[in-house]
Amino acid sequence: MEIVICPKSETAEWLTAKLISDRMKSKPDITLGLATGRTMEHVYAKLIAEKDDFSRVKTFNLDEYIGLDREHPQSYWRYMIEKLFAHVNIDLSNVHVPDGCAEDVKEASKQYELAIKNAGGIDVQLLGIGRTGHIGFNEPQSSFASRTRDKVLTQTTREQNKSMFEGDLDAVPERAITMGVGTILEARELILLATGKEKAKIIAQALEGPISSMVSASAVQIHPLCKIILDEDAASELTQADYHRRSFAIDPEWDAYRDLVMKS
Ligand code: F6R
């Protein structure tokens, strides 16, 4: 687990976008795992500015609300179209978002897993983190072996996301279809981005606390290739922050990115 602490949220978003862009340059037919939410909006805006070639890129989104069809303004399909896909040359037949309106969610989940497998697995999975410590919509006590399936959302998560439903809690769906923690852990590389003070406590629990299903994001601790990109606010409760700053300043792996971060 490598943790990079950036001076500002904008720098953290740039660094995340740059990492993805560089992975795409080195593997033009890359399979990306994508996330939605407020944090990622800024990453996608910056990724668009990189003007990369998406023509051979395949994508799999982490999750979708159950009951919202693709055209619903708050569906994650629509989010992805608006925030990223409409602005790049991706072939929409290479785009996968779980079907929130599937008649048989179990079967749709099985097919989603199969599609990931048939694509050769996910090369890089982008992750945000929710207030409950969820990755995807894996709420507390999701099994680390879980696969794509439907999940009831906690009230904390529904509250967290109600701003995207004009503040109307009743409009936030009760359930979602989400990749499992086990599915996420199979991606070859994970990049988790968190910004803002409201993420500080859960980030400290996830990265420095015990590995526990009570905090799904703590599962990233057992992934062999995982980068955590934070701004100062999100990193503010980490006890090991100074070590991570020093490590970023010295580790040759970050040579190409150091100026971007330090000079921001
Ligand atoms: C959504 C997803 C979620 C979000 C998390 C943080 O696809 O995977 O885990 O990343 O809820 O959301 P924001 O960025 O809105 O705080």
Boltz pocket constraint, residues with backbone or C-beta under 6 A from the ligand:
constraints:
  - pocket:
      binder: B
      contacts: [[A, 34], [A, 35], [A, 36], [A, 37], [A, 38], [A, 39], [A, 40], [A, 62], [A, 63], [A, 127], [A, 128], [A, 129], [A, 130], [A, 131], [A, 134], [A, 135], [A, 136], [A, 137]]
      max_distance: 6.0
